[in-house]
Amino acid sequence: MRTINGIYYYPASSKAESAELQVTGDVINLYYQQRCILVTQVDNVTISSTIPGVNGEVIFADGGKFVATDNQAPFDFSASVLGKIEKNTAVILAAVVLVPLLMWFCISVVMPKAASAVVLYLPDTVAETMGEQAFSIIESTLLKPSELSEEKQLTIKNLWQTTLTQLELPDDKFVLHIYGSDYFGPNAFALPDGTVVITDPLLKQLADNPDAILAILLHEIGHVENKHSLRMVAQSVSSTVVFALIFGDIEGVGEVLLGTGTSLLQNAFSRDMEREADDYALNQLIALGKSPEAFADAMQSFLDLKSDHHTDSALKYFSSHPDIKERIEKAQKFLK
């Protein structure tokens, strides 16, 4: 049995009396003038942490509080799991090692996955605003009017419109733009709102192979359908997104993503995202009655560009993609 002297403060009252606390096993007895005025279990009280130099406290279920008069009084009688853990050296050492590992795992694995999952629940207005912001800046700084004839542009846009109709995709969401660009060179890209841009040099490179053009456009649609732009941005700001979710600020998630929309093209899609977009394009080519060879032809055109002056600009966007030869072989074997 342990005895601790102190002051007992009555619940909901300023009244206080000198008292004595006796602890026997898991039972606490509170004595006032040698008379027991309260009996309870250790599990039914709140016991302050043992801090050197600070008087210990026991708070009872009814709100009453016992404060030890001796700051050296032994307040280690808590039978709680937390109390035992706090004094277990092995557990403390393990925590020193495991906590940093857990933080790394959360930041490197859990947060990116959680951020990608959040994207599925964001309103469409987030993707629309991101796309509009990004396109406005890109159009004014990196693109220039197409030099293709109106007839050739119309042919490509008719191909695009027919494809949307056949695949039952909303033409108010998916919009194709044809531009010239010294910066992008022969290229194509998609923004999260469904805006797709394809450049003059790429259309000229594939002028004799409309199915290869279609394959590239389907690849870009695949990025939109799989929300790759949103996922990419969410992963890049995953810590901010997850902390916003923890504190219940779901609107803050959208604001964070909107704030990064203008930097979309400074970040490359992951190879897994590119493979997802490739698979989408290959499957949709088959659905449209086209051969997956069209996708292989499109990829081959980029290999051909390595030998001419378009090399640097052509690889500006595709440098992050899976190996082009690997993608050609995949397309050639897709139906086998």
Secondary structure, 3 states (H helix, E strand, C coil): CEEEEEEEECCCCCCEEEEEEEEECCEEEEEECCEEEEEEEHHHCEECCCCCCCCCEEECCCCCEEEECCCCCCCCCCCCHHHHHHCCHHHHHHHHHHHHHHHHHHHHHHHHHHHHHHHCCCCHHHHHHHHHHHHHHHHHHCCEECCCCHHHHHHHHHHHHHHHHHCCCCCCCCEEEEEECCCCCCCEEECCCCEEEEEHHHHHHCCCCHHHHHHHHHHHHHHHHCCHHHHHHHHHCHHHHHHHHHCCCHHHHHHHHHHCHHHHHHCCCCHHHHHHHHHHHHHHHHHCCCCCHHHHHHHHHHHHHHHCCCHHHHHHHHCCCCCHHHHHHHHHCCCC
